[in-house]
Amino acid sequence: LFQIFDAFKPRLHDSNSKVNQVALETMYKMIPLLKDNLSPVINMLVPAMVDNNLNSKNPGIYAAATNVIQALCQHLGN
């Protein structure tokens, strides 16, 4: 799991906004599937999602990042 997310993490703050948005949307889809299995990598994912995405002026990136954070809150620990 670490190797996958080590490769995936840079896409969460890619300079290409389309790549960034698709990565966030993909993360949103993965969260319900992986649930608590994300626990070992959550400490590297949250900063990558929050750093540039929640303050993005791009409405698509901001919405996708918000959805990811909400999904994490909903699915982790349940």
Sequence and secondary structure as in RCSB ss.txt:
>XXXX:A:sequence
LFQIFDAFKPRLHDSNSKVNQVALETMYKMIPLLKDNLSPVINMLVPAMVDNNLNSKNPGIYAAATNVIQALCQH
LGN
>XXXX:A:secstr
 HHHHHHHGGGGG SSHHHHHHHHHHHHHHHHHHGGGGGGGHHHHHHHHHHHHTT S HHHHHHHHHHHHHHHHH
TT 
